[in-house]
Amino acid sequence: MSGAGAVVSFADLIFHHALSVPAKPAIILADRVVTYDMMAQGILHVEDRIRALGLEPGSLVCISIESPIRTMVLAGALFRLAHPVIIARPDDCLALRLPVGAFLHEAGVSLIPGHRQAVVDDTWFAGERRAQAASPPRGFAHGRDICCVALSSGTTGRSKAISLTVDAFQEWVLNYFSVIGLGAWERLLLLIGPTTNWGFSMAAHALFAGRTLVSAANPREALHMIAVYGADGLAASSLQLRELVREQMREPLPCGSLRLVFTGGGMLSSAAIAEARANLCSSIVNSYGSSEAGSTAFALVDQITGIEGAAGFIAPWMQVEIVDQAGNLLHAGSDGVVRIRASCQGAPYPPGTDNPNFRDGWFYPGDLGRITPEGLLIVTGRTSEVINVGGLKLAPEVIEDILRRHPAVSDVAAFGNMGDDGIEEISIALIAKTPVADSHLIEWCAERGIPLTRVFLVEALPKTVSGKIQRDLLKRQLLNAGTNP
């Protein structure tokens, strides 16, 4: 992958497809379609605008654009100019003090002192047609160069930056041929956002393979896009899949074109899987992975349904071990801490940053589990209190800090509990200053990225002598009670 000259990337394949199948749709949105020819032309025009910024070679560039078309065009141009990409909100990059050379965003972002920033509008993508002659790959010179950075909550629920090298990212892109099936789909409805390595690498995979990406803003629009455009593949987190199935059951639309559903980020219950198969598609692949290591284990749900905690069979490109708390390897079939190592593994960013999830060349995802003799990974729990809502990982302390900003909240404790469909849910125990409706708090939290499910009103929170919230005790008290105390 990293022989003489620049390394081949998804951007180079976009230009190849623009020559061989120029009129083929590359990305379809509800209100527009762009072909591979249009993608290539857009990249050529965007390259000029990026060069005009006068960035230092190899500078990290943050993309904060709502449109998936513009996001992937900008990312393709940056790859060809050898600039690492992070797709995130400017505030998140600033909070982590990441060395961002430029912020590319839409109108409305405030001035960021000390940083280059540019408003990306229609003029970035317009201009006279350029020649698209075949040419050698352009961009990163070495496979070990960092090409993209993503934010991951890891085991703490607090954002950390993770980087992938060109070689590692390309492995992710190529591994999807095995995970979701070579030739099994032509139009992929991608509900996973590009702010994660998972979403961005999936989008890059579709464009690398010369397929068509389909995007939707919500479950109803997603069902509409499947019905109208004949999407035959679907990639969604377990939480997104649950919402899509619920919307389909509420008001069905034809989904007969779907041949494959790819999901991950949390294990669905047998009942949820049955509903998804009955209402969307019978062929569902469950994947266990992370922003740090990619797809680690996967399997058709037919093979793992009924096996509690089954995540999938470990991929051949992954080394997975079960160890004790001290890092000592346990015997086969023993329960312990999961750790992962692979050539496509990410690394803390900037290089040299301390991240407790990475130790001695291994990545520790924060899960407990065991491995069967057949190589089936069984996940039995978490090593921390982080709440994993269908792939969205949030520390209870982060949720509590945000809720304490609400004027009606005196004190609060957050905890996770398993929902009926097998996806973890967020509940809170609330000491209120003034009366407040559960529905209001749930909506208020949703606006801030917290999918709150239940609110319990309490008079006091159980705490240790040192003042730490006793979450397990609180959870047992409230959930066993069955109703608000």
Phi and psi in degrees as a GROMACS rama.xvg file:
@    title "Ramachandran Plot"
@    xaxis  label "Phi"
@    yaxis  label "Psi"
@TYPE xy
-129.583  52.4647  SER-2
-76.3945  -152.276  GLY-3
-62.7058  141.474  ALA-4
81.2292  -170.908  GLY-5
-67.3795  157.743  ALA-6
-86.6579  136.13  VAL-7
-67.3849  135.801  VAL-8
-132.275  175.28  SER-9
-59.1397  -31.071  PHE-10
-64.139  -39.2072  ALA-11
-64.4403  -36.6706  ASP-12
-70.806  -30.0196  LEU-13
-58.6653  -42.1117  ILE-14
-68.8871  -35.2323  PHE-15
-64.2366  -46.2307  HIS-16
-65.3377  -31.6688  HIS-17
-64.3734  -25.8745  ALA-18
-86.0282  -39.3473  LEU-19
-88.7214  -35.762  SER-20
-136.765  62.9475  VAL-21
-58.7934  -33.1355  PRO-22
-88.7411  -1.71626  ALA-23
-71.7662  134.666  LYS-24
-61.5289  129.766  PRO-25
-94.4936  -45.9246  ALA-26
-137.147  134.223  ILE-27
-119.073  125.031  ILE-28
-111.508  173.635  LEU-29
-62.1621  -29.3968  ALA-30
-116.196  3.9172  ASP-31
-165.297  159.251  ARG-32
-132.093  135.042  VAL-33
-118.644  137.185  VAL-34
-88.8163  171.972  THR-35
-64.7111  -34.3078  TYR-36
-62.8215  -43.1791  ASP-37
-65.9567  -37.5111  MET-38
-61.2703  -46.7309  MET-39
-63.3322  -42.9449  ALA-40
-62.5354  -41.7875  GLN-41
-61.4657  -41.8212  GLY-42
-61.8755  -43.3686  ILE-43
-60.3559  -43.0556  LEU-44
-69.5121  -39.7684  HIS-45
-66.2859  -34.5761  VAL-46
-56.3955  -40.6004  GLU-47
-61.6323  -41.8146  ASP-48
-68.072  -36.7975  ARG-49
-70.0082  -41.6338  ILE-50
-58.5761  -36.8881  ARG-51
-66.2336  -15.9005  ALA-52
-73.55  -16.9176  LEU-53
65.9053  40.818  GLY-54
-74.9822  152.108  LEU-55
-67.3494  145.159  GLU-56
-53.8902  133.51  PRO-57
77.2989  11.1519  GLY-58
-67.3812  139.401  SER-59
-70.9716  135.291  LEU-60
-123.103  130.635  VAL-61
-96.1954  125.889  CYS-62
-104.149  125.268  ILE-63
-133.05  74.7943  SER-64
-127.363  135.678  ILE-65
-71.7878  -39.7194  GLU-66
-69.7227  124.213  SER-67
-66.3867  -27.5961  PRO-68
-64.5792  -53.5401  ILE-69
-64.4044  -36.513  ARG-70
-59.972  -47.2633  THR-71
-73.4706  -31.1431  MET-72
-65.8634  -45.9678  VAL-73
-61.959  -43.6379  LEU-74
-63.3045  -40.64  ALA-75
-62.2299  -41.2619  GLY-76
-65.4291  -41.4989  ALA-77
-66.7141  -38.4005  LEU-78
-60.0916  -42.348  PHE-79
-70.9445  -20.1354  ARG-80
-100.515  6.6673  LEU-81
62.7012  39.5573  ALA-82
-109.52  122.329  HIS-83
-59.108  148.166  PRO-84
-116.824  137.638  VAL-85
-128.479  129.775  ILE-86
-105.634  102.95  ILE-87
-163.254  172.39  ALA-88
-77.0074  141.458  ARG-89
-54.249  -39.1879  PRO-90
-59.8955  -36.8722  ASP-91
-66.9423  -40.0564  ASP-92
-66.0869  -41.0952  CYS-93
-67.3913  -37.7759  LEU-94
-62.7616  -33.0069  ALA-95
-92.9875  0.67464  LEU-96
56.3601  43.334  ARG-97
-74.2748  145.624  LEU-98
-78.7553  67.0165  PRO-99
-79.942  126.8  VAL-100
-81.8495  -27.8362  GLY-101
-160.006  147.309  ALA-102
-111.029  124.257  PHE-103
-109.203  117.964  LEU-104
-148.474  174.016  HIS-105
-86.2948  174.193  GLU-106
-62.1792  150.48  ALA-107
107.344  -7.65077  GLY-108
-83.8692  132.972  VAL-109
-66.9999  162.361  SER-110
-61.356  133.736  LEU-111
-109.242  98.4044  ILE-112
-56.4569  136.901  PRO-113
80.6311  5.69618  GLY-114
-130.677  147.633  HIS-115
-74.8703  138.168  ARG-116
-146.527  149.99  GLN-117
-141.969  137.758  ALA-118
-84.73  119.448  VAL-119
-89.8592  116.123  VAL-120
-127.511  -169.073  ASP-121
-59.1985  -30.8531  ASP-122
-65.2382  -22.7568  THR-123
-65.1911  -27.1611  TRP-124
-108.276  -2.21937  PHE-125
-100.932  160.51  ALA-126
145.925  177.484  GLY-127
-66.6006  150.256  GLU-128
-63.3276  137.896  ARG-129
-104.753  153.644  ARG-130
-68.5164  141.776  ALA-131
-121.219  48.5554  GLN-132
-65.2937  148.385  ALA-133
-60.4901  139.399  ALA-134
-149.153  160.023  SER-135
-61.5445  159.704  PRO-136
-56.352  146.795  PRO-137
-120.964  154.858  ARG-138
122.882  -133.796  GLY-139
-62.133  133.628  PHE-140
-83.2317  -26.5058  ALA-141
-130.829  145.908  HIS-142
-64.9242  -21.3246  GLY-143
-85.3215  -5.24454  ARG-144
-66.5329  142.981  ASP-145
-75.3393  127.726  ILE-146
-112.335  -23.2651  CYS-147
-151.58  152.634  CYS-148
-129.615  139.724  VAL-149
-134.792  161.77  ALA-150
-100.804  132.8  LEU-151
-133.57  140.97  SER-152
-85.1751  -18.4724  SER-153
53.8789  -139.403  GLY-154
-88.047  -9.82912  THR-155
-98.442  -18.9259  THR-156
78.6657  1.87163  GLY-157
-111.02  138.021  ARG-158
-59.7662  136.525  SER-159
-135.205  152.349  LYS-160
-93.0705  134.599  ALA-161
-125.141  137.254  ILE-162
-114.347  154.248  SER-163
-123.94  138.504  LEU-164
-77.4319  169.295  THR-165
-59.4283  -45.5624  VAL-166
-63.338  -42.8228  ASP-167
-64.319  -44.8498  ALA-168
-63.4089  -41.0301  PHE-169
-64.8242  -34.403  GLN-170
-62.6615  -43.139  GLU-171
-55.7078  -48.262  TRP-172
-60.1109  -44.5078  VAL-173
-74.1306  -33.2315  LEU-174
-62.737  -27.735  ASN-175
-63.1583  -23.3089  TYR-176
-59.7046  -34.3431  PHE-177
-82.4572  -40.7291  SER-178
-67.749  -45.5269  VAL-179
-110.458  9.26598  ILE-180
92.5654  118.214  GLY-181
-68.4396  119.127  LEU-182
79.043  6.35082  GLY-183
-79.0357  -14.3294  ALA-184
-148.075  160.27  TRP-185
-122.922  -36.2293  GLU-186
-122.481  115  ARG-187
-105.072  116.834  LEU-188
-81.8259  109.807  LEU-189
-103.562  108.617  LEU-190
-93.1309  -13.8606  LEU-191
-77.4313  127.355  ILE-192
-71.1936  154.235  GLY-193
-76.4677  1.91974  PRO-194
-72.9182  -13.8955  THR-195
-103.996  156.197  THR-196
-58.6333  -35.2246  ASN-197
-60.0668  -54.6085  TRP-198
-64.9576  -43.3668  GLY-199
-67.1704  -42.6323  PHE-200
-69.7851  -31.4633  SER-201
-66.1906  -42.2204  MET-202
-63.6828  -43.3638  ALA-203
-63.1874  -36.888  ALA-204
-61.7531  -46.5137  HIS-205
-61.0654  -41.9619  ALA-206
-73.6662  -37.298  LEU-207
-59.742  -40.5311  PHE-208
-81.515  -4.84793  ALA-209
75.6561  23.1211  GLY-210
-93.2844  -168.393  ARG-211
-119.776  128.176  THR-212
-89.2374  136.209  LEU-213
-119.989  135.682  VAL-214
-127  148.113  SER-215
-143.131  151.33  ALA-216
-89.6666  -20.2021  ALA-217
-158.517  169.636  ASN-218
-58.4836  -41.2005  PRO-219
-63.8404  -43.8628  ARG-220
-65.6985  -35.896  GLU-221
-61.5113  -45.1123  ALA-222
-63.1591  -38.6508  LEU-223
-62.5277  -42.7132  HIS-224
-66.6101  -36.2174  MET-225
-63.8678  -45.8343  ILE-226
-67.1246  -42.0647  ALA-227
-81.4429  -43.6107  VAL-228
-100.973  0.469617  TYR-229
65.1964  37.6435  GLY-230
-57.4048  129.881  ALA-231
-110.306  -1.0508  ASP-232
-131.241  148.617  GLY-233
-139.168  128.511  LEU-234
-120.691  121.821  ALA-235
-153.189  150.87  ALA-236
-67.8518  163.805  SER-237
-60.3516  -35.9758  SER-238
-66.8017  -43.9024  LEU-239
-63.7031  -39.6557  GLN-240
-63.9917  -41.0162  LEU-241
-59.3049  -45.2957  ARG-242
-66.2855  -36.9751  GLU-243
-65.9754  -42.9359  LEU-244
-64.0582  -42.4222  VAL-245
-61.1406  -40.2858  ARG-246
-67.7267  -38.1771  GLU-247
-66.1135  -38.6942  GLN-248
-69.8123  -30.8608  MET-249
-71.9542  -44.2602  ARG-250
-149.077  89.2682  GLU-251
-65.5826  147.265  PRO-252
-130.726  154.062  LEU-253
-60.9425  127.134  PRO-254
-128.088  26.8761  CYS-255
-64.9041  -18.3728  GLY-256
-74.5761  -22.0927  SER-257
-64.3552  127.518  LEU-258
-113.929  -18.0674  ARG-259
-154.433  134.838  LEU-260
-118.384  128.61  VAL-261
-114.783  121.424  PHE-262
-137.367  161.087  THR-263
-172.92  -173.946  GLY-264
91.7786  -0.858165  GLY-265
165.868  151.205  GLY-266
-94.2324  125  MET-267
-78.5325  151.703  LEU-268
-73.269  165.578  SER-269
-60.8318  -37.5847  SER-270
-66.2465  -41.0295  ALA-271
-66.7616  -39.0108  ALA-272
-63.5297  -43.0392  ILE-273
-61.4098  -40.9548  ALA-274
-65.1181  -41.6099  GLU-275
-64.734  -41.1172  ALA-276
-68.3773  -36.4385  ARG-277
-75.4286  -31.0096  ALA-278
-107.831  -16.1985  ASN-279
-123.171  -63.2251  LEU-280
-161.332  140.302  CYS-281
-81.0121  -20.1774  SER-282
-101.276  107.136  SER-283
-126.382  127.743  ILE-284
-104.374  124.709  VAL-285
-98.7617  133.277  ASN-286
-122.562  140.236  SER-287
-109.566  121.029  TYR-288
-159.6  -168.353  GLY-289
-159.409  164.415  SER-290
-68.6952  -18.702  SER-291
-87.4915  -32.2546  GLU-292
-127.46  -8.81153  ALA-293
79.9973  -162.47  GLY-294
-70.1058  113.229  SER-295
-97.4242  -37.7414  THR-296
-147.423  146.776  ALA-297
-157.105  159.246  PHE-298
-169.981  154.6  ALA-299
-65.2864  140.364  LEU-300
-62.7132  -24.0045  VAL-301
-57.15  -33.1099  ASP-302
-80.6772  -18.6637  GLN-303
-122.751  -5.71503  ILE-304
-60.9024  133.083  THR-305
92.6726  -9.45763  GLY-306
-100.917  105.14  ILE-307
-59.4751  126.308  GLU-308
83.149  -0.652121  GLY-309
-64.7527  124.843  ALA-310
-103.317  -28.6631  ALA-311
144.192  170.542  GLY-312
-84.582  135.475  PHE-313
-61.53  131.356  ILE-314
-67.4231  146.259  ALA-315
-60.2749  -25.0311  PRO-316
-86.7318  3.24235  TRP-317
-112.088  143.4  MET-318
-110.305  117.088  GLN-319
-123.116  132.132  VAL-320
-130.296  157.114  GLU-321
-112.676  123.155  ILE-322
-129.021  167.81  VAL-323
-86.5957  -177.727  ASP-324
-62.921  -21.9954  GLN-325
-90.7131  -1.52608  ALA-326
90.6208  11.195  GLY-327
-84.8008  133.284  ASN-328
-64.475  132.935  LEU-329
-97.8982  161.367  LEU-330
-66.6914  153.821  HIS-331
-55.4106  135.272  ALA-332
88.4275  -6.81263  GLY-333
-80.5963  149.477  SER-334
-84.4479  139.624  ASP-335
-175.717  -157.533  GLY-336
-88.7414  133.285  VAL-337
-83.2344  133.74  VAL-338
-136.364  153.006  ARG-339
-133.781  144.235  ILE-340
-144.121  136.076  ARG-341
-160.057  156.811  ALA-342
-68.8915  -21.1489  SER-343
-93.9588  16.6421  CYS-344
-73.9843  144.391  GLN-345
-79.4749  -176.115  GLY-346
-147.37  155.281  ALA-347
-58.1912  144.492  PRO-348
-130.455  141.422  TYR-349
-61.33  159.245  PRO-350
-52.4052  135.04  PRO-351
95.5637  -9.19735  GLY-352
-65.7572  138.155  THR-353
-77.2344  128.319  ASP-354
-143.211  112.773  ASN-355
-64.641  -13.2853  PRO-356
-72.1174  -19.134  ASN-357
-110.313  121.21  PHE-358
-143.934  124.272  ARG-359
54.1726  39.765  ASP-360
85.4283  -2.95921  GLY-361
-106.356  150.984  TRP-362
-106.964  128.576  PHE-363
-106.126  105.948  TYR-364
-75.5717  -6.59177  PRO-365
89.4839  17.3581  GLY-366
-108.994  151.507  ASP-367
-103.384  145.917  LEU-368
-178.778  -168.767  GLY-369
-150.173  165.442  ARG-370
-122.274  127.477  ILE-371
-77.809  165.391  THR-372
-57.8849  -25.4285  PRO-373
-83.5326  -2.0562  GLU-374
87.5143  17.0121  GLY-375
-83.7946  125.458  LEU-376
-86.8923  123.444  LEU-377
-108.397  118.986  ILE-378
-96.2522  124.146  VAL-379
-109.449  -11.4909  THR-380
170.515  -169.191  GLY-381
-118.424  153.454  ARG-382
-88.5086  -2.4415  THR-383
-141.322  -179.301  SER-384
-90.2623  6.79913  GLU-385
-57.8907  136.423  VAL-386
-96.1542  125.248  ILE-387
-109.258  98.4396  ASN-388
-95.9338  86.6089  VAL-389
58.0509  37.6728  GLY-390
103.345  -20.2125  GLY-391
-86.2847  111.231  LEU-392
-101.802  124.702  LYS-393
-133.447  132.204  LEU-394
-75.1667  139.545  ALA-395
-54.9497  -36.9484  PRO-396
-63.6148  -35.6351  GLU-397
-65.7788  -44.2046  VAL-398
-61.2507  -43.6939  ILE-399
-65.6088  -40.5441  GLU-400
-60.0096  -40.3696  ASP-401
-70.1519  -42.8639  ILE-402
-66.8721  -29.7386  LEU-403
-67.7167  -12.7918  ARG-404
-77.8743  -13.5016  ARG-405
-75.2208  134.396  HIS-406
-63.2343  -20.5827  PRO-407
-91.5525  -2.5335  ALA-408
-98.3454  123.454  VAL-409
-91.2843  -50.1386  SER-410
-153  160.816  ASP-411
-157.249  150.408  VAL-412
-134.236  133.055  ALA-413
-109.138  147.531  ALA-414
-154.648  161.011  PHE-415
-103.311  146.966  GLY-416
-145.019  148.366  ASN-417
-75.4182  129.084  MET-418
-80.4222  173.177  GLY-419
-63.0187  -26.8205  ASP-420
-94.1391  8.83769  ASP-421
90.793  -0.13281  GLY-422
-100.62  133.643  ILE-423
-65.2346  142.185  GLU-424
-119.678  157.97  GLU-425
-99.6416  125.59  ILE-426
-121.421  155.025  SER-427
-132.743  146.936  ILE-428
-102.505  122.934  ALA-429
-118.445  129.465  LEU-430
-103.09  113.388  ILE-431
-96.3309  140.866  ALA-432
-75.6569  -43.7247  LYS-433
-135.71  158.052  THR-434
-57.2446  138.443  PRO-435
-148.143  137.514  VAL-436
-76.263  142.65  ALA-437
-56.5817  -44.1202  ASP-438
-61.5566  -35.8408  SER-439
-65.6964  -45.6914  HIS-440
-64.2909  -39.9291  LEU-441
-62.5169  -43.6841  ILE-442
-68.6788  -40.1534  GLU-443
-61.7739  -41.8264  TRP-444
-68.8204  -39.8957  CYS-445
-59.1208  -37.4536  ALA-446
-64.314  -19.0931  GLU-447
-110.205  17.9527  ARG-448
80.6859  18.2353  GLY-449
-115.1  111.082  ILE-450
-81.1691  70.1458  PRO-451
-66.8418  138.767  LEU-452
-112.027  -45.1586  THR-453
-133.27  147.363  ARG-454
-125.241  124.126  VAL-455
-110.926  127.216  PHE-456
-87.6035  127.227  LEU-457
-132.726  163.048  VAL-458
-95.8297  -22.3712  GLU-459
-154.97  157.769  ALA-460
-111.969  130.255  LEU-461
-68.5015  127.121  PRO-462
-135.083  156.712  LYS-463
-76.5059  174.469  THR-464
-59.5859  -32.9155  VAL-465
-82.6808  -2.32949  SER-466
96.2552  5.24264  GLY-467
-80.3984  136.714  LYS-468
-67.9633  131.719  ILE-469
-88.4831  85.0026  GLN-470
-66.5004  -41.4314  ARG-471
-61.5587  -43.4217  ASP-472
-63.64  -44.4924  LEU-473
-60.6385  -44.3236  LEU-474
-61.3152  -45.298  LYS-475
-62.8205  -42.4331  ARG-476
-62.242  -47.2808  GLN-477
-76.694  -44.502  LEU-478
-73.0852  -32.6661  LEU-479
-71.8418  -26.6866  ASN-480
-68.5171  -34.017  ALA-481
85.6766  -24.0672  GLY-482
-137.326  168.541  THR-483
-62.39  128.364  ASN-484
